[in-house]
């Protein structure tokens, strides 16, 4: 079951990072990330990548 959840969360992470997600889905992602180290690391990576891409030079 967790593998399927991981696939779903991985698909949702890009919109989660952009905050383009419903409250219910956001809660689902956050609940999953609390218990899944791999998905939490993916989220951290995407968050860092987004911050780097948003910097202006």
C-alpha positions as CSV (number, residue, x, y, z in Angstrom):
1,X,0.0,0.0,0.0
2,X,2.7,2.5,0.9
3,X,4.4,2.0,-2.5
4,X,1.2,3.0,-4.3
5,X,0.9,6.0,-1.9
6,X,4.5,6.9,-2.8
7,X,3.7,6.9,-6.5
8,X,0.7,9.2,-5.9
9,X,2.6,11.6,-3.6
10,X,5.5,11.7,-6.1
11,X,3.1,12.7,-8.8
12,X,1.6,15.4,-6.5
13,X,4.8,16.9,-5.2
14,X,5.4,19.4,-8.1
15,X,2.0,21.0,-7.5
16,X,2.4,20.8,-3.8
17,X,5.6,22.7,-3.9
18,X,3.9,25.4,-6.0
19,X,1.0,25.4,-3.6
20,X,-1.4,24.7,-6.4
21,X,-3.2,21.9,-4.5
22,X,-6.5,21.5,-2.7
23,X,-6.5,21.5,1.1
24,X,-7.6,17.9,1.2
25,X,-4.8,16.8,-1.1
26,X,-2.3,18.9,0.7
27,X,-3.3,17.1,4.0
28,X,-2.8,13.7,2.3
29,X,0.6,14.6,1.0
30,X,1.7,16.0,4.4
31,X,0.4,13.0,6.3
32,X,2.3,10.7,4.0
33,X,5.5,12.7,4.1
34,X,5.5,12.5,7.9
35,X,5.9,8.7,7.7
36,X,7.9,8.3,4.5
37,X,11.5,9.3,4.4
38,X,11.9,8.8,0.7
39,X,9.1,11.1,-0.2
40,X,10.2,13.7,2.3
41,X,13.6,13.7,0.6
42,X,12.0,14.1,-2.8
43,X,10.0,17.0,-1.4
44,X,13.1,18.6,0.0
45,X,14.9,18.2,-3.3
46,X,12.0,19.8,-5.2
47,X,11.8,22.7,-2.7
48,X,15.5,23.4,-3.1
49,X,15.3,23.2,-6.9
50,X,12.4,25.6,-6.9
51,X,14.2,28.1,-4.7
52,X,17.2,28.0,-7.0
53,X,15.1,28.5,-10.1
54,X,13.3,31.4,-8.5
55,X,16.5,33.4,-7.9
56,X,17.1,36.2,-10.3
57,X,20.6,37.0,-11.5
